[in-house]
Amino acid sequence: MDESRSLYVTLSSENEVRGYRRGDSEGTVVAGGNGMGSGLNQFNMPYFVFVDQDHAVYVSDLFNHPVMKWKKNAKSGIIVAGGHGLGSRLEQLQNPREIVVDPSGTLYVADDTNDRIMRWTEGARQGSVVIDGKRGSGMESIVYLSIGMVICMRSISIVIMFDALI
C-alpha cells in the first residue's frame, strides 16, 4: 500500500502486478501483464511487491530469479538485483521472495533457496550477504542496521521495522 492508500497485488497466475485505488475493483496493471516469460516486460511468477516513495514498484520474480523495478507508468522494468541466472554468487539470486527498499534506496531480498538475506545498494552489480541462514536450524537471526531498521529472519522470511525503538 502506498501513502495514497492504493493497494498493490501480485497476480501470479497472470504474471502481473495490479494497483487498486480506493473503490476500484478492476485495478490497473502497473508491472508485467505481457504473459509469462523472461523479458523485461514479463514475469514468471511475480511473488512479492514493494512500492517506494516515488511510486516505483519493485517485484521479486520467483522463477526468473531477479528483482525488478518498474518506475511509475513504465512499460518495462529494470533488473535491480540478480539477473545473472539462478545461483549463489553475489550477483545471483535463487527464488527471491520478500523484498523491501529502505528510504535510501537500498534493497533487501529474502533469497529463499540460498537461505540468505541479501542487500543491494542502488546501482550495484552485486549484493552483499546480510544474513546467511541455515535451513531447518529453527534459529532466528536478527540484524540491527544503522538506519534504525530491524530485520528478523525465521525460515527465510523478512520482518522489517523502520525507526524501531528497541
C-alpha positions, 0 to 999 in steps of 0.5 A: 500500500502506498501513502495514497492508500492504493493497494498493490497485488501480485497476480501470479497466475497472470504474471502481473502486478495490479494497483487498486485505488480506493473503490476500484475493483478492476485495478490497473496493471502497473508491472508485467501483464505481457504473459509469462516469460523472461523479458523485461516486460514479463514475469514468471511468477511475480511473488512479492511487491514493494512500492517506494516513495516515488511510486516505483514498484519493485517485484521479486520474480520467483522463477526468473530469479531477479528483482525488478523495478518498474518506475511509475507508468513504465512499460518495462522494468529494470533488473535491480538485483540478480539477473545473472541466472539462478545461483549463489554468487553475489550477483545471483539470486535463487527464488527471491521472495520478500523484498523491501527498499529502505528510504535510501534506496537500498534493497533487501531480498529474502533469497529463499533457496540460498537461505540468505538475506541479501542487500543491494545498494542502488546501482550495484552489480552485486549484493552483499550477504546480510544474513546467511541462514541455515535451513531447518536450524529453527534459529532466528537471526536478527540484524540491527542496521544503522538506519534504525531498521530491524530485520528478523529472519525465521525460515527465510522470511523478512520482518522489517521495522523502520525507526524501531525503538528497541 
